[in-house]
Amino acid sequence: MSSLDERICGVASDVLNVPVQDLSRDSSPETVLTWDSVAHLTLVLAVEQELGIRFDVEELDRMTTVGDLADAAGRHLDGA
């Protein structure tokens, strides 16, 4: 996992209230019991705050795993 993946997992661990070692790039609402629609929005906002970025509304539906969230965050950090 990249350092960005690790940061996203750390934020997800805090927001979703699960041990960080239980999360991976493949973690999703289907694999994390506490990840519901409200938790998803909270997670997105927490990642935005942590990284100082702002996701587009259209991106929200495409971010269905921790890996998707990390990839989207990486695009914003790279200025794409």
Backbone hydrogen bonds, N-H to C=O, Kabsch-Sander energy under -0.5 kcal/mol:
donor,donor_aa,acceptor,acceptor_aa,energy
6,E,2,S,-2.2
7,R,3,S,-2.2
8,I,4,L,-2.7
9,C,5,D,-2.7
10,G,6,E,-2.1
11,V,7,R,-2.3
12,A,8,I,-2.9
13,S,9,C,-2.7
14,D,10,G,-1.9
15,V,11,V,-2.8
16,L,12,A,-3.1
17,N,13,S,-1.0
18,V,13,S,-1.3
22,D,19,P,-2.0
23,L,20,V,-1.8
27,S,24,S,-1.5
31,T,28,S,-1.3
32,V,28,S,-1.8
33,L,31,T,-0.6
35,W,32,V,-1.8
36,D,34,T,-1.3
40,H,36,D,-2.3
41,L,37,S,-1.8
42,T,38,V,-2.3
43,L,39,A,-2.7
44,V,40,H,-2.6
45,L,41,L,-2.4
46,A,42,T,-2.3
47,V,43,L,-2.5
48,E,44,V,-2.5
49,Q,45,L,-2.4
50,E,46,A,-2.6
51,L,47,V,-2.5
52,G,48,E,-1.6
53,I,48,E,-1.5
59,E,56,D,-1.3
60,L,56,D,-0.7
60,L,57,V,-1.0
61,D,57,V,-0.5
62,R,59,E,-0.7
63,M,59,E,-1.0
63,M,60,L,-0.7
64,T,62,R,-1.4
66,V,27,S,-2.1
67,G,25,R,-2.6
69,L,65,T,-2.1
70,A,66,V,-2.5
71,D,67,G,-2.7
72,A,68,D,-2.5
73,A,69,L,-2.4
74,G,70,A,-2.5
75,R,71,D,-1.9
76,H,72,A,-1.7
77,L,73,A,-2.5
78,D,74,G,-1.9
79,G,76,H,-0.8
80,A,75,R,-2.5
